[in-house]
Amino acid sequence: MVRSNGAVYTFGDATYFGGMAGQPLNSPIAHIVATPDGKGYWLVAGDGGTFAFGDAGFYGSMGGQHLNAPVVSMAPTADGRGYWLVASDGGIFAFGDANFHGSMGGRPLNKPVVGIAADNASGGYWEVATDGGVFAFTAPFYGSTGNISLNKPVNGVAPTSNDQGYWFVASDGGIFAYGNAEFYGSVGGSPGSTIVGMSADPATGGYWLLANSGTVYSYNASDFGSA
């Protein structure tokens, strides 16, 4: 887990490789993503600044450059030798061996983009907006809630282990599953903390939901603790 100040918390066999807590940041940290082998991770800030730890390579960033909208998420390539950053206007920034396949930057959006997930099978990616609209670039489209009224905005997205489906989660914990993504439960409709993200458990095919309190909800996924 990562806090907006760059503090990193590890659970289970996740190793701590460093963080940005206590160091000056031009913009809060927006997202953390692990390398494919789990031996490192990247942090990305809202200004596009990217920080690499462990075996994560630094391939570039948008830090110090003008952005039309803040960066909200990132996704690594299959081999971990590159990554994409996505801004809330749908703009995509590709580094390393990540190829640019298109974006929603400069195009009208009903709601801002909040996440990106890589499709390792095609080398493409999906963008998801807060209304659950999904935009697929060199990746198959499995469905979205873009034309459905949601109780709360979508806050995160995760692909299945074979990239033949995806989940996204709303801030109230509601889960939406598409393609071969299975629904294992949610905290939708239950009072409590705001859900700020999700991650898939490749070992079980389930998923974790993360609340802003640091609480982790496990669904068909191993429970390693929470903050």
Buried (B, 14 or more C-beta within 10 A) or exposed (E): BBBEEBBBBBBEEBEEBBBBEEEEBEBBBBBBBBBBEEBBBBBBBBBBBBBBBBBBBEBBBBBEEEBEBBBBBBBBBBEBBBBBBBBBBBBBBBBBBBBEBBBBBEEEBEBBBBBBBBBBEBBBBBBBBBBBBBBBBEBBEBBBBBEEEBEBBBBBBBBBBEBBBBBBBBBBBBBBBBBBBBEBBBBBEEEEBBBBBBBBBEEBBBBBBBBBEBBBBBBEBEEBEBE
